[in-house]
Amino acid sequence: MRIKTTGDWSTIQAEAGRRLAETDRYMHPDFPLTESCRQALVAYRQALRDLNHTFASPAEVVFPMQPNIEKVRA
């Protein structure tokens, strides 16, 4: 389910920043993610960065869902 928000662009950017920070640790090269999960996270993070280019107004913004984290099995 995607989450729809209301507010101004600064509120949207703050929430996007929070979501990016939540996934920062997974982007370290030595974090054991599956390749498909890493690619999904890269796309998710790019979608968060592009919100202000994707939607015409803050009222239209729908945040993407974070992908499930899939670690490489040892």
N, CA, C and O atoms as a Maestro MAE file, in Angstrom:
{
 s_m_m2io_version
 :::
 2.0.0
}

f_m_ct {
 s_m_title
 :::
 protein
 m_atom[296] {
  # First column is atom index #
  i_m_mmod_type
  r_m_x_coord
  r_m_y_coord
  r_m_z_coord
  i_m_residue_number
  s_m_chain_name
  s_m_pdb_residue_name
  s_m_pdb_atom_name
  i_m_atomic_number
  :::
  1 25 0.846 -1.185 0.000 1 A "MET " " N  " 7
  2 3 0.000 0.000 0.000 1 A "MET " " CA " 6
  3 2 0.883 1.237 0.000 1 A "MET " " C  " 6
  4 15 1.820 1.339 0.792 1 A "MET " " O  " 8
  5 25 0.588 2.160 -0.875 2 A "ARG " " N  " 7
  6 3 1.329 3.418 -0.918 2 A "ARG " " CA " 6
  7 2 0.686 4.404 0.050 2 A "ARG " " C  " 6
  8 15 -0.524 4.382 0.278 2 A "ARG " " O  " 8
  9 25 1.520 5.259 0.608 3 A "ILE " " N  " 7
  10 3 1.043 6.224 1.598 3 A "ILE " " CA " 6
  11 2 0.915 7.589 0.952 3 A "ILE " " C  " 6
  12 15 1.890 8.134 0.435 3 A "ILE " " O  " 8
  13 25 -0.289 8.141 0.983 4 A "LYS " " N  " 7
  14 3 -0.543 9.472 0.438 4 A "LYS " " CA " 6
  15 2 -0.359 10.479 1.563 4 A "LYS " " C  " 6
  16 15 -0.722 10.214 2.709 4 A "LYS " " O  " 8
  17 25 0.207 11.631 1.232 5 A "THR " " N  " 7
  18 3 0.475 12.645 2.253 5 A "THR " " CA " 6
  19 2 -0.162 13.973 1.866 5 A "THR " " C  " 6
  20 15 -0.574 14.185 0.726 5 A "THR " " O  " 8
  21 25 -0.226 14.838 2.832 6 A "THR " " N  " 7
  22 3 -0.602 16.227 2.588 6 A "THR " " CA " 6
  23 2 0.468 17.084 3.241 6 A "THR " " C  " 6
  24 15 1.212 16.605 4.096 6 A "THR " " O  " 8
  25 25 0.549 18.322 2.853 7 A "GLY " " N  " 7
  26 3 1.548 19.218 3.424 7 A "GLY " " CA " 6
  27 2 2.231 20.004 2.332 7 A "GLY " " C  " 6
  28 15 1.818 19.983 1.173 7 A "GLY " " O  " 8
  29 25 3.297 20.708 2.725 8 A "ASP " " N  " 7
  30 3 4.045 21.482 1.741 8 A "ASP " " CA " 6
  31 2 5.295 20.705 1.333 8 A "ASP " " C  " 6
  32 15 5.569 19.627 1.858 8 A "ASP " " O  " 8
  33 25 6.052 21.276 0.382 9 A "TRP " " N  " 7
  34 3 7.224 20.572 -0.117 9 A "TRP " " CA " 6
  35 2 8.262 20.333 0.969 9 A "TRP " " C  " 6
  36 15 8.946 19.310 0.940 9 A "TRP " " O  " 8
  37 25 8.399 21.238 1.917 10 A "SER " " N  " 7
  38 3 9.396 21.032 2.970 10 A "SER " " CA " 6
  39 2 9.009 19.835 3.845 10 A "SER " " C  " 6
  40 15 9.884 19.098 4.300 10 A "SER " " O  " 8
  41 25 7.722 19.636 4.080 11 A "THR " " N  " 7
  42 3 7.257 18.479 4.840 11 A "THR " " CA " 6
  43 2 7.527 17.196 4.059 11 A "THR " " C  " 6
  44 15 7.961 16.195 4.629 11 A "THR " " O  " 8
  45 25 7.269 17.233 2.762 12 A "ILE " " N  " 7
  46 3 7.507 16.077 1.900 12 A "ILE " " CA " 6
  47 2 8.999 15.745 1.885 12 A "ILE " " C  " 6
  48 15 9.379 14.582 2.020 12 A "ILE " " O  " 8
  49 25 9.841 16.762 1.722 13 A "GLN " " N  " 7
  50 3 11.290 16.539 1.701 13 A "GLN " " CA " 6
  51 2 11.797 15.990 3.027 13 A "GLN " " C  " 6
  52 15 12.684 15.137 3.044 13 A "GLN " " O  " 8
  53 25 11.250 16.464 4.128 14 A "ALA " " N  " 7
  54 3 11.658 15.973 5.443 14 A "ALA " " CA " 6
  55 2 11.294 14.496 5.597 14 A "ALA " " C  " 6
  56 15 12.093 13.710 6.106 14 A "ALA " " O  " 8
  57 25 10.108 14.123 5.166 15 A "GLU " " N  " 7
  58 3 9.690 12.720 5.258 15 A "GLU " " CA " 6
  59 2 10.521 11.846 4.319 15 A "GLU " " C  " 6
  60 15 10.908 10.737 4.687 15 A "GLU " " O  " 8
  61 25 10.794 12.333 3.123 16 A "ALA " " N  " 7
  62 3 11.643 11.581 2.188 16 A "ALA " " CA " 6
  63 2 13.039 11.405 2.782 16 A "ALA " " C  " 6
  64 15 13.623 10.326 2.682 16 A "ALA " " O  " 8
  65 25 13.571 12.446 3.393 17 A "GLY " " N  " 7
  66 3 14.875 12.362 4.039 17 A "GLY " " CA " 6
  67 2 14.902 11.350 5.169 17 A "GLY " " C  " 6
  68 15 15.881 10.624 5.341 17 A "GLY " " O  " 8
  69 25 13.828 11.306 5.933 18 A "ARG " " N  " 7
  70 3 13.729 10.332 7.021 18 A "ARG " " CA " 6
  71 2 13.738 8.910 6.462 18 A "ARG " " C  " 6
  72 15 14.407 8.026 6.996 18 A "ARG " " O  " 8
  73 25 12.992 8.707 5.392 19 A "ARG " " N  " 7
  74 3 12.926 7.377 4.783 19 A "ARG " " CA " 6
  75 2 14.257 6.981 4.146 19 A "ARG " " C  " 6
  76 15 14.650 5.815 4.192 19 A "ARG " " O  " 8
  77 25 14.943 7.948 3.557 20 A "LEU " " N  " 7
  78 3 16.268 7.664 3.017 20 A "LEU " " CA " 6
  79 2 17.228 7.263 4.144 20 A "LEU " " C  " 6
  80 15 17.993 6.308 4.006 20 A "LEU " " O  " 8
  81 25 17.180 7.990 5.245 21 A "ALA " " N  " 7
  82 3 18.059 7.695 6.373 21 A "ALA " " CA " 6
  83 2 17.791 6.297 6.930 21 A "ALA " " C  " 6
  84 15 18.716 5.619 7.375 21 A "ALA " " O  " 8
  85 25 16.530 5.866 6.907 22 A "GLU " " N  " 7
  86 3 16.186 4.525 7.393 22 A "GLU " " CA " 6
  87 2 16.838 3.428 6.563 22 A "GLU " " C  " 6
  88 15 17.077 2.330 7.067 22 A "GLU " " O  " 8
  89 25 17.125 3.711 5.306 23 A "THR " " N  " 7
  90 3 17.687 2.685 4.429 23 A "THR " " CA " 6
  91 2 19.175 2.880 4.150 23 A "THR " " C  " 6
  92 15 19.769 2.090 3.416 23 A "THR " " O  " 8
  93 25 19.778 3.903 4.715 24 A "ASP " " N  " 7
  94 3 21.203 4.169 4.478 24 A "ASP " " CA " 6
  95 2 22.071 2.955 4.785 24 A "ASP " " C  " 6
  96 15 22.960 2.620 4.002 24 A "ASP " " O  " 8
  97 25 21.830 2.300 5.898 25 A "ARG " " N  " 7
  98 3 22.702 1.200 6.321 25 A "ARG " " CA " 6
  99 2 22.710 0.047 5.332 25 A "ARG " " C  " 6
  100 15 23.703 -0.670 5.214 25 A "ARG " " O  " 8
  101 25 21.609 -0.131 4.627 26 A "TYR " " N  " 7
  102 3 21.531 -1.229 3.656 26 A "TYR " " CA " 6
  103 2 22.363 -0.969 2.405 26 A "TYR " " C  " 6
  104 15 22.649 -1.895 1.645 26 A "TYR " " O  " 8
  105 25 22.745 0.267 2.192 27 A "MET " " N  " 7
  106 3 23.461 0.620 0.974 27 A "MET " " CA " 6
  107 2 24.981 0.464 1.093 27 A "MET " " C  " 6
  108 15 25.699 0.648 0.110 27 A "MET " " O  " 8
  109 25 25.468 0.132 2.274 28 A "HIS " " N  " 7
  110 3 26.904 -0.114 2.424 28 A "HIS " " CA " 6
  111 2 27.265 -1.352 1.608 28 A "HIS " " C  " 6
  112 15 26.535 -2.343 1.633 28 A "HIS " " O  " 8
  113 25 28.373 -1.305 0.890 29 A "PRO " " N  " 7
  114 3 28.734 -2.418 0.005 29 A "PRO " " CA " 6
  115 2 28.868 -3.763 0.720 29 A "PRO " " C  " 6
  116 15 28.673 -4.812 0.106 29 A "PRO " " O  " 8
  117 25 29.197 -3.739 2.008 30 A "ASP " " N  " 7
  118 3 29.385 -5.004 2.719 30 A "ASP " " CA " 6
  119 2 28.119 -5.495 3.428 30 A "ASP " " C  " 6
  120 15 28.156 -6.516 4.115 30 A "ASP " " O  " 8
  121 25 27.000 -4.780 3.269 31 A "PHE " " N  " 7
  122 3 25.755 -5.268 3.864 31 A "PHE " " CA " 6
  123 2 25.252 -6.414 2.992 31 A "PHE " " C  " 6
  124 15 25.136 -6.254 1.777 31 A "PHE " " O  " 8
  125 25 24.951 -7.569 3.590 32 A "PRO " " N  " 7
  126 3 24.642 -8.773 2.811 32 A "PRO " " CA " 6
  127 2 23.221 -8.816 2.233 32 A "PRO " " C  " 6
  128 15 22.371 -9.563 2.718 32 A "PRO " " O  " 8
  129 25 22.974 -8.015 1.199 33 A "LEU " " N  " 7
  130 3 21.670 -8.013 0.530 33 A "LEU " " CA " 6
  131 2 21.727 -8.866 -0.725 33 A "LEU " " C  " 6
  132 15 22.779 -9.013 -1.347 33 A "LEU " " O  " 8
  133 25 20.571 -9.430 -1.092 34 A "THR " " N  " 7
  134 3 20.499 -10.069 -2.396 34 A "THR " " CA " 6
  135 2 20.610 -8.976 -3.449 34 A "THR " " C  " 6
  136 15 20.292 -7.818 -3.178 34 A "THR " " O  " 8
  137 25 21.053 -9.329 -4.630 35 A "GLU " " N  " 7
  138 3 21.222 -8.339 -5.690 35 A "GLU " " CA " 6
  139 2 19.877 -7.731 -6.073 35 A "GLU " " C  " 6
  140 15 19.797 -6.529 -6.327 35 A "GLU " " O  " 8
  141 25 18.826 -8.534 -6.119 36 A "SER " " N  " 7
  142 3 17.507 -8.000 -6.488 36 A "SER " " CA " 6
  143 2 17.004 -7.020 -5.423 36 A "SER " " C  " 6
  144 15 16.364 -6.022 -5.755 36 A "SER " " O  " 8
  145 25 17.285 -7.295 -4.164 37 A "CYS " " N  " 7
  146 3 16.893 -6.381 -3.087 37 A "CYS " " CA " 6
  147 2 17.688 -5.084 -3.187 37 A "CYS " " C  " 6
  148 15 17.130 -4.000 -3.019 37 A "CYS " " O  " 8
  149 25 18.991 -5.189 -3.459 38 A "ARG " " N  " 7
  150 3 19.821 -3.988 -3.594 38 A "ARG " " CA " 6
  151 2 19.289 -3.109 -4.729 38 A "ARG " " C  " 6
  152 15 19.194 -1.891 -4.574 38 A "ARG " " O  " 8
  153 25 18.945 -3.712 -5.858 39 A "GLN " " N  " 7
  154 3 18.413 -2.960 -6.985 39 A "GLN " " CA " 6
  155 2 17.068 -2.315 -6.638 39 A "GLN " " C  " 6
  156 15 16.808 -1.175 -7.023 39 A "GLN " " O  " 8
  157 25 16.219 -3.040 -5.915 40 A "ALA " " N  " 7
  158 3 14.924 -2.488 -5.504 40 A "ALA " " CA " 6
  159 2 15.112 -1.308 -4.551 40 A "ALA " " C  " 6
  160 15 14.385 -0.318 -4.634 40 A "ALA " " O  " 8
  161 25 16.079 -1.414 -3.651 41 A "LEU " " N  " 7
  162 3 16.363 -0.308 -2.725 41 A "LEU " " CA " 6
  163 2 16.906 0.908 -3.454 41 A "LEU " " C  " 6
  164 15 16.547 2.040 -3.128 41 A "LEU " " O  " 8
  165 25 17.764 0.686 -4.434 42 A "VAL " " N  " 7
  166 3 18.295 1.809 -5.218 42 A "VAL " " CA " 6
  167 2 17.140 2.521 -5.922 42 A "VAL " " C  " 6
  168 15 17.081 3.751 -5.919 42 A "VAL " " O  " 8
  169 25 16.227 1.768 -6.520 43 A "ALA " " N  " 7
  170 3 15.072 2.360 -7.209 43 A "ALA " " CA " 6
  171 2 14.165 3.096 -6.222 43 A "ALA " " C  " 6
  172 15 13.693 4.195 -6.516 43 A "ALA " " O  " 8
  173 25 13.921 2.501 -5.062 44 A "TYR " " N  " 7
  174 3 13.097 3.117 -4.022 44 A "TYR " " CA " 6
  175 2 13.702 4.445 -3.574 44 A "TYR " " C  " 6
  176 15 12.998 5.449 -3.473 44 A "TYR " " O  " 8
  177 25 14.991 4.447 -3.311 45 A "ARG " " N  " 7
  178 3 15.659 5.659 -2.846 45 A "ARG " " CA " 6
  179 2 15.642 6.744 -3.923 45 A "ARG " " C  " 6
  180 15 15.495 7.925 -3.610 45 A "ARG " " O  " 8
  181 25 15.791 6.351 -5.187 46 A "GLN " " N  " 7
  182 3 15.723 7.330 -6.268 46 A "GLN " " CA " 6
  183 2 14.314 7.906 -6.378 46 A "GLN " " C  " 6
  184 15 14.149 9.104 -6.608 46 A "GLN " " O  " 8
  185 25 13.305 7.062 -6.215 47 A "ALA " " N  " 7
  186 3 11.913 7.536 -6.256 47 A "ALA " " CA " 6
  187 2 11.664 8.556 -5.146 47 A "ALA " " C  " 6
  188 15 10.953 9.538 -5.360 47 A "ALA " " O  " 8
  189 25 12.239 8.334 -3.967 48 A "LEU " " N  " 7
  190 3 12.093 9.303 -2.877 48 A "LEU " " CA " 6
  191 2 12.756 10.634 -3.233 48 A "LEU " " C  " 6
  192 15 12.216 11.700 -2.936 48 A "LEU " " O  " 8
  193 25 13.918 10.568 -3.864 49 A "ARG " " N  " 7
  194 3 14.616 11.800 -4.252 49 A "ARG " " CA " 6
  195 2 13.871 12.561 -5.352 49 A "ARG " " C  " 6
  196 15 13.979 13.783 -5.453 49 A "ARG " " O  " 8
  197 25 13.122 11.836 -6.166 50 A "ASP " " N  " 7
  198 3 12.443 12.436 -7.317 50 A "ASP " " CA " 6
  199 2 11.007 12.882 -7.054 50 A "ASP " " C  " 6
  200 15 10.327 13.311 -7.987 50 A "ASP " " O  " 8
  201 25 10.530 12.796 -5.826 51 A "LEU " " N  " 7
  202 3 9.134 13.117 -5.539 51 A "LEU " " CA " 6
  203 2 8.724 14.499 -6.048 51 A "LEU " " C  " 6
  204 15 7.640 14.660 -6.610 51 A "LEU " " O  " 8
  205 25 9.588 15.492 -5.852 52 A "ASN " " N  " 7
  206 3 9.218 16.852 -6.261 52 A "ASN " " CA " 6
  207 2 9.237 17.023 -7.777 52 A "ASN " " C  " 6
  208 15 8.719 18.015 -8.289 52 A "ASN " " O  " 8
  209 25 9.829 16.067 -8.505 53 A "HIS " " N  " 7
  210 3 9.807 16.104 -9.966 53 A "HIS " " CA " 6
  211 2 8.705 15.218 -10.537 53 A "HIS " " C  " 6
  212 15 8.280 15.395 -11.679 53 A "HIS " " O  " 8
  213 25 8.249 14.267 -9.732 54 A "THR " " N  " 7
  214 3 7.247 13.305 -10.173 54 A "THR " " CA " 6
  215 2 5.832 13.842 -10.003 54 A "THR " " C  " 6
  216 15 4.951 13.554 -10.813 54 A "THR " " O  " 8
  217 25 5.620 14.616 -8.958 55 A "PHE " " N  " 7
  218 3 4.290 15.128 -8.638 55 A "PHE " " CA " 6
  219 2 4.265 16.647 -8.776 55 A "PHE " " C  " 6
  220 15 5.238 17.329 -8.455 55 A "PHE " " O  " 8
  221 25 3.144 17.162 -9.257 56 A "ALA " " N  " 7
  222 3 3.020 18.601 -9.506 56 A "ALA " " CA " 6
  223 2 2.833 19.405 -8.224 56 A "ALA " " C  " 6
  224 15 3.259 20.558 -8.147 56 A "ALA " " O  " 8
  225 25 2.204 18.809 -7.223 57 A "SER " " N  " 7
  226 3 1.983 19.533 -5.973 57 A "SER " " CA " 6
  227 2 2.141 18.569 -4.797 57 A "SER " " C  " 6
  228 15 1.998 17.357 -4.961 57 A "SER " " O  " 8
  229 25 2.432 19.103 -3.626 58 A "PRO " " N  " 7
  230 3 2.593 18.246 -2.447 58 A "PRO " " CA " 6
  231 2 1.348 17.419 -2.135 58 A "PRO " " C  " 6
  232 15 1.457 16.309 -1.613 58 A "PRO " " O  " 8
  233 25 0.183 17.945 -2.445 59 A "ALA " " N  " 7
  234 3 -1.057 17.223 -2.154 59 A "ALA " " CA " 6
  235 2 -1.197 15.954 -2.990 59 A "ALA " " C  " 6
  236 15 -1.951 15.054 -2.619 59 A "ALA " " O  " 8
  237 25 -0.483 15.870 -4.110 60 A "GLU " " N  " 7
  238 3 -0.562 14.707 -4.986 60 A "GLU " " CA " 6
  239 2 0.443 13.610 -4.632 60 A "GLU " " C  " 6
  240 15 0.347 12.493 -5.140 60 A "GLU " " O  " 8
  241 25 1.400 13.923 -3.767 61 A "VAL " " N  " 7
  242 3 2.493 12.992 -3.484 61 A "VAL " " CA " 6
  243 2 1.987 11.698 -2.856 61 A "VAL " " C  " 6
  244 15 1.206 11.704 -1.905 61 A "VAL " " O  " 8
  245 25 2.456 10.598 -3.419 62 A "VAL " " N  " 7
  246 3 2.226 9.269 -2.873 62 A "VAL " " CA " 6
  247 2 3.608 8.648 -2.677 62 A "VAL " " C  " 6
  248 15 4.337 8.421 -3.642 62 A "VAL " " O  " 8
  249 25 3.958 8.378 -1.431 63 A "PHE " " N  " 7
  250 3 5.268 7.802 -1.149 63 A "PHE " " CA " 6
  251 2 5.315 6.350 -1.605 63 A "PHE " " C  " 6
  252 15 4.358 5.599 -1.417 63 A "PHE " " O  " 8
  253 25 6.439 5.962 -2.207 64 A "PRO " " N  " 7
  254 3 6.585 4.556 -2.596 64 A "PRO " " CA " 6
  255 2 6.771 3.685 -1.355 64 A "PRO " " C  " 6
  256 15 7.207 4.159 -0.306 64 A "PRO " " O  " 8
  257 25 6.439 2.425 -1.492 65 A "MET " " N  " 7
  258 3 6.632 1.479 -0.390 65 A "MET " " CA " 6
  259 2 8.077 0.992 -0.389 65 A "MET " " C  " 6
  260 15 8.658 0.718 -1.439 65 A "MET " " O  " 8
  261 25 8.637 0.892 0.795 66 A "GLN " " N  " 7
  262 3 9.987 0.354 0.922 66 A "GLN " " CA " 6
  263 2 9.954 -1.133 0.585 66 A "GLN " " C  " 6
  264 15 9.077 -1.857 1.056 66 A "GLN " " O  " 8
  265 25 10.901 -1.588 -0.224 67 A "PRO " " N  " 7
  266 3 10.928 -3.017 -0.542 67 A "PRO " " CA " 6
  267 2 11.297 -3.850 0.689 67 A "PRO " " C  " 6
  268 15 11.906 -3.351 1.635 67 A "PRO " " O  " 8
  269 25 10.919 -5.113 0.653 68 A "ASN " " N  " 7
  270 3 11.314 -6.026 1.724 68 A "ASN " " CA " 6
  271 2 12.818 -6.217 1.674 68 A "ASN " " C  " 6
  272 15 13.410 -6.322 0.600 68 A "ASN " " O  " 8
  273 25 13.424 -6.259 2.839 69 A "ILE " " N  " 7
  274 3 14.867 -6.444 2.932 69 A "ILE " " CA " 6
  275 2 15.156 -7.934 2.889 69 A "ILE " " C  " 6
  276 15 14.688 -8.690 3.740 69 A "ILE " " O  " 8
  277 25 15.929 -8.354 1.897 70 A "GLU " " N  " 7
  278 3 16.279 -9.758 1.722 70 A "GLU " " CA " 6
  279 2 17.786 -9.906 1.834 70 A "GLU " " C  " 6
  280 15 18.535 -9.486 0.952 70 A "GLU " " O  " 8
  281 25 18.213 -10.504 2.923 71 A "LYS " " N  " 7
  282 3 19.653 -10.728 3.134 71 A "LYS " " CA " 6
  283 2 20.086 -11.987 2.401 71 A "LYS " " C  " 6
  284 15 19.312 -12.925 2.208 71 A "LYS " " O  " 8
  285 25 21.358 -11.971 2.000 72 A "VAL " " N  " 7
  286 3 21.955 -13.160 1.400 72 A "VAL " " CA " 6
  287 2 22.026 -14.227 2.485 72 A "VAL " " C  " 6
  288 15 22.442 -13.968 3.614 72 A "VAL " " O  " 8
  289 25 21.615 -15.411 2.119 73 A "ARG " " N  " 7
  290 3 21.670 -16.525 3.095 73 A "ARG " " CA " 6
  291 2 23.068 -17.123 3.105 73 A "ARG " " C  " 6
  292 15 23.684 -17.357 2.066 73 A "ARG " " O  " 8
  293 25 23.542 -17.361 4.322 74 A "ALA " " N  " 7
  294 3 24.905 -17.914 4.460 74 A "ALA " " CA " 6
  295 2 24.921 -19.407 4.227 74 A "ALA " " C  " 6
  296 15 25.978 -20.032 4.304 74 A "ALA " " O  " 8
  :::
 }
 m_bond[295] {
  # First column is bond index #
  i_m_from
  i_m_to
  i_m_order
  :::
  1 1 2 1
  2 2 3 1
  3 3 4 2
  4 3 5 1
  5 5 6 1
  6 6 7 1
  7 7 8 2
  8 7 9 1
  9 9 10 1
  10 10 11 1
  11 11 12 2
  12 11 13 1
  13 13 14 1
  14 14 15 1
  15 15 16 2
  16 15 17 1
  17 17 18 1
  18 18 19 1
  19 19 20 2
  20 19 21 1
  21 21 22 1
  22 22 23 1
  23 23 24 2
  24 23 25 1
  25 25 26 1
  26 26 27 1
  27 27 28 2
  28 27 29 1
  29 29 30 1
  30 30 31 1
  31 31 32 2
  32 31 33 1
  33 33 34 1
  34 34 35 1
  35 35 36 2
  36 35 37 1
  37 37 38 1
  38 38 39 1
  39 39 40 2
  40 39 41 1
  41 41 42 1
  42 42 43 1
  43 43 44 2
  44 43 45 1
  45 45 46 1
  46 46 47 1
  47 47 48 2
  48 47 49 1
  49 49 50 1
  50 50 51 1
  51 51 52 2
  52 51 53 1
  53 53 54 1
  54 54 55 1
  55 55 56 2
  56 55 57 1
  57 57 58 1
  58 58 59 1
  59 59 60 2
  60 59 61 1
  61 61 62 1
  62 62 63 1
  63 63 64 2
  64 63 65 1
  65 65 66 1
  66 66 67 1
  67 67 68 2
  68 67 69 1
  69 69 70 1
  70 70 71 1
  71 71 72 2
  72 71 73 1
  73 73 74 1
  74 74 75 1
  75 75 76 2
  76 75 77 1
  77 77 78 1
  78 78 79 1
  79 79 80 2
  80 79 81 1
  81 81 82 1
  82 82 83 1
  83 83 84 2
  84 83 85 1
  85 85 86 1
  86 86 87 1
  87 87 88 2
  88 87 89 1
  89 89 90 1
  90 90 91 1
  91 91 92 2
  92 91 93 1
  93 93 94 1
  94 94 95 1
  95 95 96 2
  96 95 97 1
  97 97 98 1
  98 98 99 1
  99 99 100 2
  100 99 101 1
  101 101 102 1
  102 102 103 1
  103 103 104 2
  104 103 105 1
  105 105 106 1
  106 106 107 1
  107 107 108 2
  108 107 109 1
  109 109 110 1
  110 110 111 1
  111 111 112 2
  112 111 113 1
  113 113 114 1
  114 114 115 1
  115 115 116 2
  116 115 117 1
  117 117 118 1
  118 118 119 1
  119 119 120 2
  120 119 121 1
  121 121 122 1
  122 122 123 1
  123 123 124 2
  124 123 125 1
  125 125 126 1
  126 126 127 1
  127 127 128 2
  128 127 129 1
  129 129 130 1
  130 130 131 1
  131 131 132 2
  132 131 133 1
  133 133 134 1
  134 134 135 1
  135 135 136 2
  136 135 137 1
  137 137 138 1
  138 138 139 1
  139 139 140 2
  140 139 141 1
  141 141 142 1
  142 142 143 1
  143 143 144 2
  144 143 145 1
  145 145 146 1
  146 146 147 1
  147 147 148 2
  148 147 149 1
  149 149 150 1
  150 150 151 1
  151 151 152 2
  152 151 153 1
  153 153 154 1
  154 154 155 1
  155 155 156 2
  156 155 157 1
  157 157 158 1
  158 158 159 1
  159 159 160 2
  160 159 161 1
  161 161 162 1
  162 162 163 1
  163 163 164 2
  164 163 165 1
  165 165 166 1
  166 166 167 1
  167 167 168 2
  168 167 169 1
  169 169 170 1
  170 170 171 1
  171 171 172 2
  172 171 173 1
  173 173 174 1
  174 174 175 1
  175 175 176 2
  176 175 177 1
  177 177 178 1
  178 178 179 1
  179 179 180 2
  180 179 181 1
  181 181 182 1
  182 182 183 1
  183 183 184 2
  184 183 185 1
  185 185 186 1
  186 186 187 1
  187 187 188 2
  188 187 189 1
  189 189 190 1
  190 190 191 1
  191 191 192 2
  192 191 193 1
  193 193 194 1
  194 194 195 1
  195 195 196 2
  196 195 197 1
  197 197 198 1
  198 198 199 1
  199 199 200 2
  200 199 201 1
  201 201 202 1
  202 202 203 1
  203 203 204 2
  204 203 205 1
  205 205 206 1
  206 206 207 1
  207 207 208 2
  208 207 209 1
  209 209 210 1
  210 210 211 1
  211 211 212 2
  212 211 213 1
  213 213 214 1
  214 214 215 1
  215 215 216 2
  216 215 217 1
  217 217 218 1
  218 218 219 1
  219 219 220 2
  220 219 221 1
  221 221 222 1
  222 222 223 1
  223 223 224 2
  224 223 225 1
  225 225 226 1
  226 226 227 1
  227 227 228 2
  228 227 229 1
  229 229 230 1
  230 230 231 1
  231 231 232 2
  232 231 233 1
  233 233 234 1
  234 234 235 1
  235 235 236 2
  236 235 237 1
  237 237 238 1
  238 238 239 1
  239 239 240 2
  240 239 241 1
  241 241 242 1
  242 242 243 1
  243 243 244 2
  244 243 245 1
  245 245 246 1
  246 246 247 1
  247 247 248 2
  248 247 249 1
  249 249 250 1
  250 250 251 1
  251 251 252 2
  252 251 253 1
  253 253 254 1
  254 254 255 1
  255 255 256 2
  256 255 257 1
  257 257 258 1
  258 258 259 1
  259 259 260 2
  260 259 261 1
  261 261 262 1
  262 262 263 1
  263 263 264 2
  264 263 265 1
  265 265 266 1
  266 266 267 1
  267 267 268 2
  268 267 269 1
  269 269 270 1
  270 270 271 1
  271 271 272 2
  272 271 273 1
  273 273 274 1
  274 274 275 1
  275 275 276 2
  276 275 277 1
  277 277 278 1
  278 278 279 1
  279 279 280 2
  280 279 281 1
  281 281 282 1
  282 282 283 1
  283 283 284 2
  284 283 285 1
  285 285 286 1
  286 286 287 1
  287 287 288 2
  288 287 289 1
  289 289 290 1
  290 290 291 1
  291 291 292 2
  292 291 293 1
  293 293 294 1
  294 294 295 1
  295 295 296 2
  :::
 }
}
